Amino acid sequence: MDLFVVLVICLSTLIFLFLWNQRYAKGKLPPGPTPLPIVGNVLQINIKNVSESISKATEDYGPVFTLYFGMKPTVVLHGYEAVKQVLIDQSEEFSGRGSLPVADHINQGLGIIFSNGDRWKQTRRFSLMVLRNMGMGKRTIEHRIQEEALCLVDALKKTNGSPCDPTLLLSCAPCNVICSIIFRNRFEYSDEKLLTLIKYFNENARLVSTPWIEEKHNKHSEFTMDNLITTVWDVFSAGTETTSLTLRYGLLLLLKHPEVTAKVQEEIDRVIGRNRSPCMQDRSHMPYTDAVVHEIQRYIDLVPSNLPHAATQDVKFRDYLIPKGTVILTSLTSVLHDDKEFPNPGQFDPGHFLDESGNFKKTDHFMAFSAGKRVCAGEGLARMELFLLLVSILQHFTLKPVVDPKHIDIAPSFKGIVSIPPVCEMCFIPV
């Protein structure tokens, strides 16, 4: 081997060990697999399915351990108790947003999702205030979702019961709901502006698998035009893509399990009928349908390892001392697929959210929207959209697969930051 190469390897190893020791000198991190110089534990992790690698690592290191992505340590939390302690019990200390290279490059620390400190607190508070003032969480938003649901139904009727991939339409509907909040206007599904927006949202989801005030003269203000633009983009992208992916996956699961679909439609016929639009008041009278919506979100595990958090200060956590800035990864998979709370978690079963009497059963393990200080700001809107849009579809159509249900593949086509469902054609037969 060339002497120069040997020297470079030796020097790199010494630098890595020095930085590693410095990190441990500052804090007492949990143990974990021994990292390699420069690359850390990357070669020991299945990057296409990080959550699976995390689950395997817990067999040797328990529910709290450290992984190195490159030369930076990441503390991983697995299981309900550890995740709850970070997201809820010590939410303030772990409310920072950890680094995500692609997002850091695009957002530059701006917006509501990937910002930190006072910028994040002010931007989130401002965004929620504006969205509430524009109707989010009020009956006016419910009416807009109902109107959009009818537009979606009309668009699906135009497929004439022929096989189709509903991906685009299922993106247009939630995007238009956000448009109706921000712009007080919706777009036709063929509108190029709407289609361009959705194209960017889809591309961003795969890449990471985000304006009324001008205050640049105020150096202490977080409400710069760049920050406001990024915040609006965050609201659009998060509000559109996550709901769209959940609807797509939900229809796929309902195709795979026609017996579940039949029970939902029986409940729709009994509670709502065919002559009026579903409303949120119906949900309390539809425990099985409510359970199905929750089970879809639990089963698909949309954001398996959550978005990374970070310690906002040196934190004592259990028997460890975690230095300020350390990235924290909370495995939502381990909570949503906890076999003690959800028997046979790998099986799609609405019974996971029903008691012995058939009533809807709440559980603290339902963390599909994360929890604590960084919980999804649009959770209320997303819950409303999922219920009203899914029920509207099943009220008007019978879902028909193009292959035998037992041959339908429900494994995600990609499982990175988000779980991407496989493309699937289906028929929407008007009832």
VEXDREN-2710 file (C-alpha; in Angstrom, 1 decimal):
% VEXDREN-2710
k/r/px/py/pz
1/MET/0.0/0.0/0.0
2/ASP/1.2/3.5/-0.9
3/LEU/2.9/5.2/2.1
4/PHE/0.8/8.3/1.6
5/VAL/-2.4/6.4/1.8
6/VAL/-1.3/4.7/5.0
7/LEU/-0.4/8.1/6.6
8/VAL/-3.8/9.5/5.6
9/ILE/-5.6/6.6/7.1
10/CYS/-3.6/6.8/10.3
11/LEU/-4.1/10.6/10.6
12/SER/-7.8/10.3/9.9
13/THR/-8.1/7.6/12.6
14/LEU/-6.2/9.8/15.1
15/ILE/-8.4/12.8/14.4
16/PHE/-11.6/10.8/14.7
17/LEU/-10.5/9.2/18.0
18/PHE/-9.5/12.6/19.3
19/LEU/-12.9/14.2/18.4
20/TRP/-14.7/11.1/19.7
21/ASN/-12.9/11.3/23.1
22/GLN/-13.6/15.1/23.2
23/ARG/-17.3/14.4/22.7
24/TYR/-17.3/11.8/25.5
25/ALA/-15.3/14.1/27.8
26/LYS/-18.0/16.7/27.4
27/GLY/-20.8/14.3/28.1
28/LYS/-21.6/10.7/28.9
29/LEU/-23.4/9.4/25.9
30/PRO/-25.1/6.0/25.8
31/PRO/-23.1/3.1/24.5
32/GLY/-23.6/1.8/21.0
33/PRO/-21.9/-0.1/18.2
34/THR/-18.2/0.9/17.7
35/PRO/-18.0/3.5/14.9
36/LEU/-15.5/3.3/12.1
37/PRO/-13.2/6.3/11.4
38/ILE/-14.8/9.0/9.3
39/VAL/-17.9/7.0/8.3
40/GLY/-19.0/6.1/11.8
41/ASN/-21.8/3.4/11.8
42/VAL/-23.1/4.2/8.4
43/LEU/-21.9/0.9/6.9
44/GLN/-23.7/-1.0/9.7
45/ILE/-27.1/0.7/8.9
46/ASN/-29.5/-0.1/6.1
47/ILE/-30.0/3.5/4.8
48/LYS/-33.1/2.4/2.9
49/ASN/-34.7/1.2/6.1
50/VAL/-33.1/2.9/9.1
51/SER/-36.0/1.9/11.4
52/GLU/-35.3/-1.8/10.8
53/SER/-31.6/-1.3/11.6
54/ILE/-32.6/0.6/14.8
55/SER/-34.8/-2.3/15.9
56/LYS/-32.0/-4.8/15.5
57/ALA/-29.5/-2.6/17.4
58/THR/-31.8/-2.6/20.4
59/GLU/-31.3/-6.3/20.8
60/ASP/-27.6/-5.6/21.8
61/TYR/-27.8/-2.1/23.3
62/GLY/-31.3/-1.7/24.7
63/PRO/-33.7/1.2/24.2
64/VAL/-31.2/4.0/24.4
65/PHE/-28.0/3.9/22.4
66/THR/-25.6/6.0/20.3
67/LEU/-25.0/5.8/16.5
68/TYR/-22.5/7.8/14.5
69/PHE/-23.6/9.1/11.1
70/GLY/-20.2/10.1/10.0
71/MET/-18.3/11.7/12.9
72/LYS/-21.4/13.1/14.6
73/PRO/-23.2/11.1/17.3
74/THR/-26.9/10.6/17.3
75/VAL/-28.7/9.3/20.4
76/VAL/-31.4/6.8/19.4
77/LEU/-34.6/6.2/21.5
78/HIS/-36.6/3.0/21.0
79/GLY/-39.8/2.0/22.7
80/TYR/-42.7/4.0/24.2
81/GLU/-41.1/4.8/27.6
82/ALA/-37.9/6.2/26.1
83/VAL/-39.6/8.1/23.3
84/LYS/-42.2/9.6/25.7
85/GLN/-39.5/10.7/28.1
86/VAL/-37.8/12.7/25.3
87/LEU/-40.9/14.0/23.4
88/ILE/-43.2/14.7/26.3
89/ASP/-41.6/14.5/29.8
90/GLN/-38.4/16.4/28.8
91/SER/-39.8/18.1/25.7
92/GLU/-38.3/21.5/26.4
93/GLU/-34.8/20.2/26.7
94/PHE/-35.1/18.1/23.5
95/SER/-37.2/20.6/21.5
96/GLY/-34.3/21.5/19.1
97/ARG/-34.4/20.4/15.5
98/GLY/-31.5/18.1/14.5
99/SER/-29.6/18.4/11.4
100/LEU/-30.9/16.9/8.2
101/PRO/-28.4/17.7/5.4
102/VAL/-30.8/17.9/2.4
103/ALA/-33.3/20.1/4.4
104/ASP/-30.4/22.2/5.8
105/HIS/-29.3/22.9/2.2
106/ILE/-32.8/23.8/1.0
107/ASN/-34.3/25.6/4.0
108/GLN/-31.1/27.2/5.4
109/GLY/-32.5/26.9/8.9
110/LEU/-35.6/29.0/8.0
111/GLY/-39.3/28.2/8.2
112/ILE/-41.2/26.2/10.8
113/ILE/-40.1/22.6/10.4
114/PHE/-36.3/22.9/10.3
115/SER/-35.6/26.1/12.3
116/ASN/-34.4/26.3/15.9
117/GLY/-34.4/28.6/19.0
118/ASP/-36.3/31.9/19.0
119/ARG/-36.7/31.7/15.3
120/TRP/-38.6/28.5/15.5
121/LYS/-40.7/29.6/18.6
122/GLN/-41.7/32.9/17.0
123/THR/-42.3/31.4/13.5
124/ARG/-44.5/28.6/14.9
125/ARG/-46.5/30.9/17.2
126/PHE/-47.0/33.4/14.3
127/SER/-48.0/30.6/11.8
128/LEU/-50.5/29.0/14.2
129/MET/-52.0/32.5/14.9
130/VAL/-52.4/33.3/11.2
131/LEU/-53.8/29.9/10.4
132/ARG/-56.4/30.1/13.2
133/ASN/-57.4/33.6/12.1
134/MET/-57.9/32.2/8.6
135/GLY/-60.2/29.5/9.9
136/MET/-58.1/26.5/10.7
137/GLY/-59.8/24.5/13.5
138/LYS/-63.2/26.1/12.8
139/ARG/-66.3/25.0/11.0
140/THR/-65.4/27.1/8.0
141/ILE/-62.5/24.8/7.3
142/GLU/-64.7/21.7/7.6
143/HIS/-67.0/23.3/5.0
144/ARG/-64.0/23.8/2.7
145/ILE/-62.9/20.2/3.1
146/GLN/-66.4/19.0/2.4
147/GLU/-66.5/21.1/-0.8
148/GLU/-63.1/19.8/-1.9
149/ALA/-64.3/16.2/-1.1
150/LEU/-67.1/16.7/-3.6
151/CYS/-64.7/18.0/-6.2
152/LEU/-62.5/14.9/-5.6
153/VAL/-65.5/12.7/-6.0
154/ASP/-66.4/14.4/-9.3
155/ALA/-62.9/13.9/-10.6
156/LEU/-62.9/10.2/-9.7
157/LYS/-66.3/9.8/-11.4
158/LYS/-64.6/11.0/-14.6
159/THR/-62.4/7.9/-14.6
160/ASN/-65.6/5.9/-15.5
161/GLY/-64.6/3.0/-13.4
162/SER/-61.5/2.3/-15.5
163/PRO/-58.2/1.4/-13.8
164/CYS/-56.4/4.5/-12.7
165/ASP/-53.6/5.6/-10.4
166/PRO/-55.2/8.2/-8.0
167/THR/-51.9/9.6/-6.8
168/LEU/-52.3/13.0/-8.5
169/LEU/-55.9/13.5/-7.5
170/LEU/-55.1/12.5/-3.9
171/SER/-52.5/15.2/-3.9
172/CYS/-54.7/17.9/-5.4
173/ALA/-57.4/17.6/-2.8
174/PRO/-55.3/18.4/0.4
175/CYS/-53.3/20.9/-1.5
176/ASN/-56.5/22.8/-2.5
177/VAL/-57.6/22.8/1.2
178/ILE/-54.3/24.6/2.1
179/CYS/-54.8/26.9/-0.9
180/SER/-58.3/27.7/0.4
181/ILE/-56.8/28.7/3.8
182/ILE/-53.9/30.7/2.5
183/PHE/-55.3/32.2/-0.7
184/ARG/-59.1/31.9/-0.1
185/ASN/-59.2/30.2/-3.4
186/ARG/-58.9/26.7/-4.9
187/PHE/-57.6/25.5/-8.2
188/GLU/-59.0/23.2/-10.8
189/TYR/-57.1/19.9/-10.8
190/SER/-55.8/20.6/-14.3
191/ASP/-54.4/24.0/-13.4
192/GLU/-50.7/24.2/-14.2
193/LYS/-49.9/26.2/-11.0
194/LEU/-51.4/23.5/-8.8
195/LEU/-49.7/20.7/-10.8
196/THR/-46.4/22.5/-10.5
197/LEU/-46.8/22.8/-6.8
198/ILE/-47.6/19.2/-6.4
199/LYS/-44.7/18.2/-8.6
200/TYR/-42.3/20.0/-6.2
201/PHE/-43.9/18.5/-3.2
202/ASN/-43.5/15.0/-4.6
203/GLU/-39.9/15.6/-5.5
204/ASN/-39.1/17.0/-2.0
205/ALA/-40.7/14.0/-0.3
206/ARG/-38.4/11.7/-2.2
207/LEU/-35.4/13.9/-1.6
208/VAL/-35.7/13.7/2.1
209/SER/-37.3/10.2/2.3
210/THR/-42.0/24.1/3.5
211/PRO/-45.7/37.3/3.3
212/TRP/-47.3/40.0/4.5
213/ILE/-44.5/41.7/6.5
214/GLU/-41.2/43.2/5.2
215/GLU/-38.8/43.8/8.1
216/LYS/-35.3/43.4/6.8
217/HIS/-34.4/46.7/8.4
218/ASN/-34.9/45.0/11.8
219/LYS/-31.9/42.8/12.4
220/HIS/-33.5/41.2/15.4
221/SER/-36.8/40.2/13.7
222/GLU/-37.3/36.7/12.5
223/PHE/-40.0/37.8/10.1
224/THR/-37.8/38.3/7.1
225/MET/-39.3/37.7/3.7
226/ASP/-37.0/34.7/3.2
227/ASN/-38.3/33.2/6.5
228/LEU/-41.9/33.9/5.7
229/ILE/-41.6/32.4/2.2
230/THR/-40.0/29.2/3.6
231/THR/-42.7/29.0/6.3
232/VAL/-45.5/29.2/3.7
233/TRP/-43.6/26.5/1.7
234/ASP/-43.4/24.3/4.9
235/VAL/-47.1/24.7/5.5
236/PHE/-48.0/23.7/1.9
237/SER/-45.6/20.8/1.6
238/ALA/-46.2/19.2/5.0
239/GLY/-50.0/19.8/4.7
240/THR/-50.2/18.3/1.2
241/GLU/-47.7/15.5/1.0
242/THR/-48.3/13.7/4.3
243/THR/-52.1/13.7/3.9
244/SER/-51.8/12.6/0.3
245/LEU/-49.4/9.7/1.1
246/THR/-51.7/8.6/3.9
247/LEU/-54.8/8.6/1.7
248/ARG/-52.9/6.6/-1.0
249/TYR/-51.7/4.1/1.5
250/GLY/-55.1/3.9/3.0
251/LEU/-56.9/3.1/-0.3
252/LEU/-54.2/0.5/-1.0
253/LEU/-54.9/-1.2/2.4
254/LEU/-58.6/-1.1/1.8
255/LEU/-58.1/-2.8/-1.5
256/LYS/-56.1/-5.5/0.2
257/HIS/-58.7/-6.0/2.9
258/PRO/-62.2/-5.8/1.3
259/GLU/-63.8/-7.1/4.4
260/VAL/-62.7/-4.0/6.3
261/THR/-63.9/-1.8/3.4
262/ALA/-67.3/-3.5/3.6
263/LYS/-67.7/-2.8/7.3
264/VAL/-66.8/0.9/6.8
265/GLN/-69.3/1.3/4.0
266/GLU/-72.0/-0.4/6.1
267/GLU/-71.3/2.1/8.9
268/ILE/-71.4/5.0/6.3
269/ASP/-74.8/3.8/5.0
270/ARG/-76.2/3.5/8.5
271/VAL/-75.0/6.8/9.9
272/ILE/-74.7/9.1/6.9
273/GLY/-76.5/7.6/4.0
274/ARG/-76.0/8.7/0.4
275/ASN/-77.8/12.0/0.3
276/ARG/-75.6/14.3/2.4
277/SER/-71.9/15.0/2.9
278/PRO/-70.1/13.5/5.9
279/CYS/-69.2/15.9/8.7
280/MET/-67.0/15.7/11.7
281/GLN/-69.9/15.1/14.1
282/ASP/-70.4/11.8/12.4
283/ARG/-67.1/10.5/13.6
284/SER/-68.3/10.0/17.2
285/HIS/-71.1/7.7/15.8
286/MET/-68.7/5.8/13.5
287/PRO/-66.2/4.0/15.9
288/TYR/-65.2/1.4/13.3
289/THR/-64.4/4.0/10.6
290/ASP/-62.5/6.0/13.2
291/ALA/-60.6/2.9/14.1
292/VAL/-59.8/2.2/10.5
293/VAL/-58.4/5.7/9.9
294/HIS/-56.2/5.4/13.0
295/GLU/-55.1/1.9/12.0
296/ILE/-54.1/3.1/8.6
297/GLN/-51.8/5.8/10.2
298/ARG/-50.4/3.3/12.7
299/TYR/-49.8/0.6/10.2
300/ILE/-48.1/2.7/7.5
301/ASP/-45.7/4.3/10.0
302/LEU/-45.4/7.3/7.7
303/VAL/-42.4/8.9/9.4
304/PRO/-40.6/5.9/11.0
305/SER/-37.8/7.6/12.9
306/ASN/-39.5/11.0/13.3
307/LEU/-37.7/14.2/12.2
308/PRO/-34.5/14.5/14.2
309/HIS/-34.6/16.4/17.5
310/ALA/-31.6/18.0/19.2
311/ALA/-30.7/18.8/22.8
312/THR/-31.2/22.5/23.5
313/GLN/-28.8/22.4/26.5
314/ASP/-26.6/19.8/28.3
315/VAL/-29.2/17.3/29.5
316/LYS/-29.2/14.6/32.1
317/PHE/-31.1/11.8/30.7
318/ARG/-31.4/8.6/32.7
319/ASP/-27.8/7.7/33.6
320/TYR/-26.3/9.8/30.8
321/LEU/-25.2/13.4/30.1
322/ILE/-26.2/14.4/26.6
323/PRO/-24.3/17.5/25.4
324/LYS/-26.1/20.5/23.9
325/GLY/-26.7/20.1/20.2
326/THR/-26.6/16.3/20.2
327/VAL/-29.0/14.9/17.6
328/ILE/-31.8/12.8/19.0
329/LEU/-33.6/10.1/16.9
330/THR/-37.0/8.9/18.3
331/SER/-38.2/5.7/16.8
332/LEU/-42.0/6.2/16.2
333/THR/-42.0/2.7/14.6
334/SER/-41.2/1.2/18.0
335/VAL/-44.2/3.0/19.5
336/LEU/-46.7/2.4/16.7
337/HIS/-45.7/-1.2/16.3
338/ASP/-45.3/-2.0/20.0
339/ASP/-46.6/-5.6/20.3
340/LYS/-47.7/-5.1/24.0
341/GLU/-50.1/-2.3/23.0
342/PHE/-50.9/-3.6/19.5
343/PRO/-51.0/-7.4/19.4
344/ASN/-49.6/-8.6/16.0
345/PRO/-48.5/-5.1/15.0
346/GLY/-47.5/-6.2/11.6
347/GLN/-51.1/-7.1/10.8
348/PHE/-53.6/-4.5/9.5
349/ASP/-56.3/-4.7/12.1
350/PRO/-58.8/-1.9/13.1
351/GLY/-59.4/-3.9/16.3
352/HIS/-56.3/-2.3/17.6
353/PHE/-58.4/0.8/18.3
354/LEU/-61.6/-0.9/19.4
355/ASP/-62.6/-2.2/22.9
356/GLU/-64.6/-5.4/23.5
357/SER/-67.9/-3.5/23.0
358/GLY/-66.8/-2.2/19.6
359/ASN/-66.3/1.4/20.9
360/PHE/-63.3/3.4/19.8
361/LYS/-60.3/3.0/22.1
362/LYS/-57.8/5.8/22.6
363/THR/-54.2/5.1/23.3
364/ASP/-51.1/7.2/24.2
365/HIS/-49.1/5.1/21.8
366/PHE/-50.7/6.7/18.8
367/MET/-47.9/9.1/17.9
368/ALA/-48.4/9.3/14.1
369/PHE/-48.1/13.1/14.4
370/SER/-45.2/12.9/16.9
371/ALA/-45.7/14.5/20.3
372/GLY/-44.6/17.3/22.6
373/LYS/-43.2/20.6/21.6
374/ARG/-42.5/19.6/18.0
375/VAL/-45.8/17.8/17.4
376/CYS/-47.2/18.4/13.9
377/ALA/-48.7/21.9/13.8
378/GLY/-51.4/20.8/11.3
379/GLU/-52.5/17.7/13.2
380/GLY/-56.1/18.9/13.7
381/LEU/-56.4/19.8/10.0
382/ALA/-54.9/16.5/8.9
383/ARG/-57.2/14.4/11.1
384/MET/-60.2/16.3/9.6
385/GLU/-59.1/15.8/6.0
386/LEU/-58.3/12.1/6.4
387/PHE/-61.7/11.4/7.9
388/LEU/-63.8/13.5/5.5
389/LEU/-62.0/12.7/2.3
390/LEU/-61.7/9.0/2.9
391/VAL/-65.4/8.6/4.0
392/SER/-66.5/10.7/1.0
393/ILE/-64.7/8.4/-1.4
394/LEU/-66.1/5.2/0.2
395/GLN/-69.6/6.8/0.3
396/HIS/-69.6/7.2/-3.5
397/PHE/-67.5/4.4/-4.8
398/THR/-66.8/0.7/-4.5
399/LEU/-63.0/0.1/-4.7
400/LYS/-62.1/-2.6/-7.2
401/PRO/-58.6/-3.9/-7.6
402/VAL/-57.1/-4.8/-10.9
403/VAL/-55.5/-8.0/-9.5
404/ASP/-56.5/-10.5/-6.8
405/PRO/-56.3/-8.7/-3.4
406/LYS/-53.9/-11.4/-2.1
407/HIS/-51.4/-10.3/-4.8
408/ILE/-51.5/-6.6/-3.9
409/ASP/-48.1/-5.5/-2.6
410/ILE/-48.4/-3.2/0.4
411/ALA/-44.7/-3.0/1.3
412/PRO/-43.4/0.6/0.9
413/SER/-41.5/1.3/-2.3
414/PHE/-39.1/3.4/-0.2
415/LYS/-38.7/3.8/3.6
416/GLY/-36.4/6.7/4.4
417/ILE/-37.5/9.8/6.3
418/VAL/-41.0/9.0/5.1
419/SER/-42.6/5.7/3.9
420/ILE/-43.6/6.0/0.2
421/PRO/-46.4/3.6/-0.8
422/PRO/-46.0/1.6/-4.0
423/VAL/-47.8/2.8/-7.1
424/CYS/-51.1/0.9/-7.6
425/GLU/-53.9/1.2/-10.1
426/MET/-57.5/0.7/-8.9
427/CYS/-61.0/1.2/-10.2
428/PHE/-63.6/3.6/-8.6
429/ILE/-67.0/2.1/-9.3
430/PRO/-69.8/4.5/-8.6
431/VAL/-72.4/3.1/-6.2
END
